[in-house]
Amino acid sequence: MKTAVIYWSKTGFVKKYADWIAEELSADLILGKKAKLENLNEYDALILGGSLYAVGITGLDFIKKVIANLNNKKIAVFATGASSAREDIIAEVKNNNFSEAEQEYFEFFYLRGGFDFNKLSLKDKILMLMMKWKLKRKAVSELDEEEKGLLDAFETPVDFTDKNNIEDLIAYIKN
Ligand SMILES: Cc1cc2nc3c(=O)[nH]c(=O)nc-3n(C[C@H](O)[C@H](O)[C@H](O)COP(=O)(O)O)c2cc1C
């Protein structure tokens, strides 16, 4: 099965998963910003991955075009975020980004990434610092584990990527 992995990565976490998936499936690896819809016709399966930015997914506009125009192919979408892989978070991400009709055409996977403040663009640094100030205003007892983890991650980068996380996605494409 001819497969392509198309990805949008800002600081390298999505790229790490895209590399692992492409290697495992002997798939072509395509940078999201260089991907063109008309060049994807030759593939049987398409895997599209981006990261979570305030619940949105990077590359979402292109991913939606693929779902609308190339839905005769096997499609997997994965999202990478700093949050843990909790069922409710995953459902929220899926439902906030895709309509019920769109969800018919692809399988969704959440692959936990990490957080590296130093590698962010200036704009993203400012956005994250605003979030940090908001969290800092809360009493420690009001913070949940995710929020505490995020505050710690500003000081020391965290990397939760794990090659085992791609197993379900690989099985979906192969079967
Ligand atoms: C402005 C901003 C907003 C973010 N929002 C979320 C979020 O809503 N949920 C989450 O799990 N991670 C969030 N993150 C963390 C990134 O999704 C995470 O660091 C991801 O691993 C980045 O992957 P990439 O560097 O390959 O793009 C956010 C990061 C930034 C900079």
The ligand as an SDF file (V2000), in Angstrom:
LIG
                    3D

 31 33  0  0  0  0  0  0  0  0999 V2000
    0.3750   28.6050   21.9130 C   0  0  0  0  0  0  0  0  0  0  0  0
    0.3750   27.1380   22.2660 C   0  0  0  0  0  0  0  0  0  0  0  0
   -0.8260   26.4950   22.5880 C   0  0  0  0  0  0  0  0  0  0  0  0
   -0.8360   25.1200   22.9140 C   0  0  0  0  0  0  0  0  0  0  0  0
   -2.0290   24.5080   23.2060 N   0  0  0  0  0  0  0  0  0  0  0  0
   -2.0380   23.1980   23.5570 C   0  0  0  0  0  0  0  0  0  0  0  0
   -3.2680   22.5470   23.8810 C   0  0  0  0  0  0  0  0  0  0  0  0
   -4.3520   23.1200   23.8050 O   0  0  0  0  0  0  0  0  0  0  0  0
   -3.2150   21.2410   24.2610 N   0  0  0  0  0  0  0  0  0  0  0  0
   -2.0240   20.5480   24.3480 C   0  0  0  0  0  0  0  0  0  0  0  0
   -2.0330   19.3700   24.7080 O   0  0  0  0  0  0  0  0  0  0  0  0
   -0.8450   21.1370   24.0170 N   0  0  0  0  0  0  0  0  0  0  0  0
   -0.8270   22.4320   23.6260 C   0  0  0  0  0  0  0  0  0  0  0  0
    0.3620   23.0490   23.2860 N   0  0  0  0  0  0  0  0  0  0  0  0
    1.6000   22.2550   23.3020 C   0  0  0  0  0  0  0  0  0  0  0  0
    1.9720   21.6930   21.9200 C   0  0  0  0  0  0  0  0  0  0  0  0
    0.8690   21.0860   21.2910 O   0  0  0  0  0  0  0  0  0  0  0  0
    3.0580   20.6300   22.1440 C   0  0  0  0  0  0  0  0  0  0  0  0
    4.2160   21.2670   22.6180 O   0  0  0  0  0  0  0  0  0  0  0  0
    3.3830   19.8050   20.8990 C   0  0  0  0  0  0  0  0  0  0  0  0
    4.1500   18.6920   21.3090 O   0  0  0  0  0  0  0  0  0  0  0  0
    4.1400   20.6160   19.8560 C   0  0  0  0  0  0  0  0  0  0  0  0
    4.4890   19.8010   18.7600 O   0  0  0  0  0  0  0  0  0  0  0  0
    5.3490   20.4200   17.5500 P   0  0  0  0  0  0  0  0  0  0  0  0
    6.4420   21.1730   18.1740 O   0  0  0  0  0  0  0  0  0  0  0  0
    5.8450   19.2570   16.7660 O   0  0  0  0  0  0  0  0  0  0  0  0
    4.4460   21.3130   16.7340 O   0  0  0  0  0  0  0  0  0  0  0  0
    0.3890   24.4020   22.9550 C   0  0  0  0  0  0  0  0  0  0  0  0
    1.5960   25.0520   22.6290 C   0  0  0  0  0  0  0  0  0  0  0  0
    1.5890   26.3890   22.2850 C   0  0  0  0  0  0  0  0  0  0  0  0
    2.8970   27.0630   21.9560 C   0  0  0  0  0  0  0  0  0  0  0  0
  1  2  1  0
  2  3  1  0
  2 30  2  0
  3  4  2  0
  4  5  1  0
  4 28  1  0
  5  6  2  0
  6  7  1  0
  6 13  1  0
  7  8  2  0
  7  9  1  0
  9 10  1  0
 10 11  2  0
 10 12  1  0
 12 13  2  0
 13 14  1  0
 14 15  1  0
 14 28  1  0
 15 16  1  0
 16 17  1  0
 16 18  1  0
 18 19  1  0
 18 20  1  0
 20 21  1  0
 20 22  1  0
 22 23  1  0
 23 24  1  0
 24 25  2  0
 24 26  1  0
 24 27  1  0
 28 29  2  0
 29 30  1  0
 30 31  1  0
M  END
$$$$
